[in-house]
């Protein structure tokens, strides 16, 4: 019952966030330079007249007051109608549904790379503090924090696609096409989360219950995995919930770099083409995703630490 109150609160927050995002996005689209009507007419590559421009402006509702345009858009949004693309003419929701699995695939690949790198490095650095595994983790963290993701992607393309010709550089196909963009996305995250995991493990291993477990003769690997790891994951999960927006932003850069046909590349194309309904749909989807991920983070706390309960006063 108390857990349901938490879910209900987060869903109410989701509604508030979407309303705020819808207003801010709509306002920014109107303040942005450029005219979508001219972009649509120019995309047809035909000679147009002022009458054609006025007719299209009336058809899109741009001749009406801003509050009326926003009200009509919100009414359609309540019916899950995000409008139609100005350029392609397709429903925005269909465009998002078509591209979403591709972005989820890339994000999952980046998270897999992050876990495969961060988990062993964090464990080894905490198990042997001050020794070579810890030093290697520090060097990786420095590289990950210093090298931008697009530069890392360019280096990987040059080395493995151009020089060695082991992997394809762009596009979407089989598993080989996902390796380079997943490594690019996951490497920078791995540097941060490896250090977070190390710090959390070192703090957990200094607790009294860990000393008691060692005194009872429990194997070190069981202490690390069953006792220290759960508490050490708390800051990792917290930072992940806070940085999910950065993860989506990073995937936009990588999708453009590797010509990956996901939501990020769709949004960038829409920005250049002044395709406002597509941009608004992408922003709303991103906001909803961030709120839902933070809800999952809150629910994960109770699994990682049984001492945490959601009481009447909230998280305790």
C-alpha positions in Angstrom: 0.0 0.0 0.0 2.8 2.4 1.0 4.7 1.4 -2.2 1.6 2.2 -4.2 1.6 5.7 -2.7 5.2 6.2 -3.9 4.2 5.1 -7.4 1.1 7.3 -7.4 3.2 10.3 -6.3 5.8 9.7 -9.1 3.0 9.4 -11.6 1.6 12.8 -10.5 5.0 14.2 -10.8 5.2 12.8 -14.3 2.0 14.6 -15.3 3.4 17.9 -13.9 6.7 17.4 -15.7 5.0 16.7 -19.0 2.8 19.8 -18.6 5.8 22.0 -17.8 7.9 20.5 -20.7 5.0 21.0 -23.1 4.7 24.7 -22.2 8.5 25.3 -22.3 9.0 23.4 -25.5 6.1 25.1 -27.2 7.4 28.5 -26.2 11.0 27.8 -27.3 9.7 26.5 -30.7 8.0 29.8 -31.2 11.0 31.8 -30.2 13.4 29.8 -32.3 14.8 31.4 -35.5 13.5 30.3 -38.8 10.1 29.6 -40.2 8.8 26.1 -40.5 6.4 27.1 -43.3 9.3 28.2 -45.5 11.2 25.0 -44.6 8.2 22.9 -45.7 7.8 24.8 -48.9 11.5 24.7 -49.7 11.6 20.9 -49.1 9.3 20.5 -52.1 11.8 22.3 -54.3 9.0 24.1 -56.1 8.5 27.7 -56.8 6.0 29.1 -54.3 4.0 32.2 -54.0 2.9 34.3 -51.1 -0.6 32.8 -51.5 0.9 29.3 -51.1 2.7 30.4 -48.0 -0.5 32.0 -46.5 -2.6 28.9 -47.3 -0.1 26.6 -45.6 0.2 28.9 -42.6 -3.6 28.8 -42.3 -3.6 25.0 -42.7 -1.1 24.5 -39.9 -2.9 27.0 -37.7 0.0 29.4 -37.5 -2.4 32.3 -38.2 -4.2 31.8 -34.9 -3.2 33.3 -31.5 -0.4 31.4 -29.6 -2.7 30.4 -26.7 -5.1 28.9 -29.1 -2.3 27.0 -30.9 -1.1 25.7 -27.5 -4.6 24.7 -26.4 -5.3 22.7 -29.6 -2.0 21.0 -29.2 -2.6 20.1 -25.6 -6.1 18.7 -26.4 -4.6 16.5 -29.1 -1.9 15.4 -26.6 -4.5 14.2 -24.1 -5.7 11.9 -26.9 -2.1 10.7 -27.4 -2.0 12.5 -30.7 1.4 14.2 -31.0 0.5 15.6 -34.4 2.1 15.0 -37.8 5.6 15.7 -39.1 5.7 18.9 -41.1 8.2 17.4 -43.5 7.3 13.7 -43.9 3.6 14.0 -43.0 3.7 10.9 -40.9 2.2 10.8 -37.3 4.9 11.8 -34.8 3.9 8.9 -32.5 4.5 6.4 -35.4 7.9 8.0 -36.0 8.8 7.6 -32.3 7.6 4.0 -32.1 9.6 3.1 -35.2 12.8 4.6 -34.0 12.5 3.8 -30.3 13.7 0.2 -30.5 16.9 1.3 -32.2 17.7 3.8 -29.5 16.9 1.2 -26.8 19.2 -1.2 -28.5 22.1 1.3 -28.5 21.5 2.3 -24.9 21.4 -1.3 -23.8 24.7 -2.0 -25.6 26.3 1.0 -24.0 25.1 -0.1 -20.5 26.4 -3.6 -21.1 29.8 -2.2 -22.0 29.7 0.0 -19.0 28.9 -2.9 -16.6 31.6 -5.2 -18.2 34.3 -2.5 -17.7 33.1 -0.8 -14.4 32.2 -3.9 -12.4 35.6 -5.7 -12.6 37.6 -2.5 -12.3 35.6 -1.3 -9.3 35.8 -4.7 -7.5 39.6 -5.1 -8.1 40.3 -1.5 -7.1 38.4 -1.9 -3.9 40.0 -5.3 -3.2 43.6 -4.1 -3.8 43.5 -0.3 -2.9 46.7 1.5 -3.8 48.0 -1.3 -6.0 48.1 -1.7 -9.8 44.3 -2.5 -10.3 43.5 0.7 -8.4 46.0 2.7 -10.4 44.6 1.3 -13.6 41.1 2.4 -12.5 42.3 5.9 -11.8 44.0 6.2 -15.3 40.7 4.9 -16.9 38.7 7.5 -14.9 41.0 10.3 -16.0 40.8 9.2 -19.7 37.0 8.8 -19.5 36.6 12.3 -18.0 39.0 14.0 -20.4 38.1 12.5 -23.8 34.8 13.6 -25.2 32.6 10.8 -26.5 32.6 12.0 -30.1 36.4 12.1 -30.1 36.5 8.6 -28.7 34.1 7.5 -31.4 36.3 9.0 -34.1 39.4 7.2 -32.7 37.5 3.9 -32.7 36.3 4.4 -36.3 39.8 5.3 -37.5 41.4 2.3 -35.7 38.9 -0.5 -36.2 37.0 0.6 -39.3 39.5 2.5 -41.4 42.9 1.0 -40.5 42.2 -2.5 -39.4 38.8 -2.8 -41.3 37.5 -5.2 -38.7 34.2 -3.5 -38.0 31.7 -1.3 -40.0 31.8 2.4 -39.2 28.3 3.6 -39.8 24.7 2.5 -40.2 22.7 -0.2 -38.5 22.8 -3.9 -39.4 24.0 -7.0 -37.6 25.8 -7.2 -34.2 29.0 -5.9 -35.7 27.4 -2.5 -36.4 26.6 -2.1 -32.7 30.1 -2.7 -31.3 31.7 0.6 -31.9 28.8 2.9 -30.9 28.2 0.8 -27.8 31.8 1.0 -26.8 31.8 4.8 -27.4 28.7 5.2 -25.3 29.7 2.8 -22.5 33.4 3.7 -22.0 32.9 7.3 -20.7 30.2 6.0 -18.3 32.4 3.1 -17.1 35.2 5.5 -16.0 32.7 7.2 -13.6 30.9 4.2 -12.3 34.1 2.2 -11.7 35.3 4.9 -9.2 31.8 5.2 -7.6 31.7 1.4 -7.1 35.3 1.4 -5.6 34.4 4.2 -3.2 31.2 2.4 -2.2 32.9 -0.9 -1.6 35.7 0.6 0.4 33.1 2.3 2.7 31.1 -0.9 3.0 34.2 -3.1 3.7 35.1 -0.8 6.6 31.8 -1.5 8.4 31.5 -3.5 11.6 29.3 -6.2 10.1 32.0 -6.9 7.4 34.6 -7.4 10.1 32.2 -9.7 11.9 31.7 -11.7 8.7 35.4 -12.1 8.3 35.8 -13.2 11.9 33.3 -15.9 11.3 35.5 -17.2 8.5 33.2 -16.3 5.5 35.0 -16.4 2.2 36.2 -13.0 0.9 34.3 -13.4 -2.4 31.1 -14.0 -0.5 31.6 -11.0 1.7 32.2 -8.8 -1.4 29.3 -10.2 -3.4 26.6 -10.8 -0.7 27.3 -8.2 1.9 29.4 -5.3 0.6 28.1 -5.1 -3.0 24.5 -4.2 -2.1 25.4 -1.3 0.0 28.1 -0.2 -2.5 25.5 -0.1 -5.3 23.4 2.6 -3.5 25.4 5.6 -4.7 25.8 4.0 -8.2 22.1 3.6 -8.6 21.5 7.1 -7.3 23.9 8.7 -9.8 22.5 6.6 -12.6 19.1 8.0 -11.9 20.4 11.5 -11.9 22.5 11.0 -15.1 20.0 9.3 -17.3 19.4 12.6 -19.1 23.1 12.8 -19.9 22.9 9.2 -21.2 20.2 10.2 -23.6 22.1 13.3 -24.7 25.2 11.3 -25.3 23.3 8.8 -27.4 22.2 11.7 -29.6 25.8 12.6 -30.4 26.8 9.0 -31.0 23.8 8.3 -33.2 24.8 11.2 -35.4 28.4 10.1 -35.5 27.7 6.5 -36.4 24.6 7.3 -38.6 22.5 5.2 -36.2 18.8 5.7 -37.1 17.4 6.2 -33.6 15.5 8.9 -31.7 18.6 11.1 -31.4 19.2 11.4 -35.1 15.5 11.9 -35.6 15.5 14.9 -33.2 18.6 16.5 -34.8 17.1 16.2 -38.3 13.8 17.7 -37.0 15.7 20.7 -35.5 17.5 21.4 -38.7 14.2 21.1 -40.7 12.1 23.1 -38.1 9.9 20.1 -37.7 8.3 21.3 -34.5 5.9 18.4 -33.7 8.7 15.9 -33.9 10.9 18.0 -31.6 8.1 18.4 -29.1 7.3 14.7 -29.1 11.0 13.8 -28.5 11.3 16.3 -25.6 8.1 14.9 -23.9 9.3 11.3 -24.4 12.7 12.2 -22.8 11.0 13.8 -19.8 8.7 10.9 -19.2 11.6 8.5 -19.5 13.7 10.4 -16.9 10.8 10.4 -14.4 10.1 6.7 -14.9 13.7 5.8 -14.5 13.9 7.7 -11.2 10.8 5.8 -10.0 12.6 2.6 -10.8 15.7 3.9 -8.9 13.5 4.6 -5.8 12.0 1.1 -6.0 15.5 -0.4 -6.4 16.6 1.1 -3.0 14.4 -1.3 -1.1 16.0 -4.3 -2.8 19.5 -3.2 -2.3 19.0 -2.2 1.4 16.2 -4.0 3.3 16.5 -1.3 6.0 14.9 1.2 3.6 11.1 1.3 3.8 8.7 3.7 2.3 6.7 4.9 5.3 4.2 7.7 5.8 6.9 10.3 5.9 8.4 9.0 2.6 11.8 7.3 2.2 13.3 6.3 5.6 
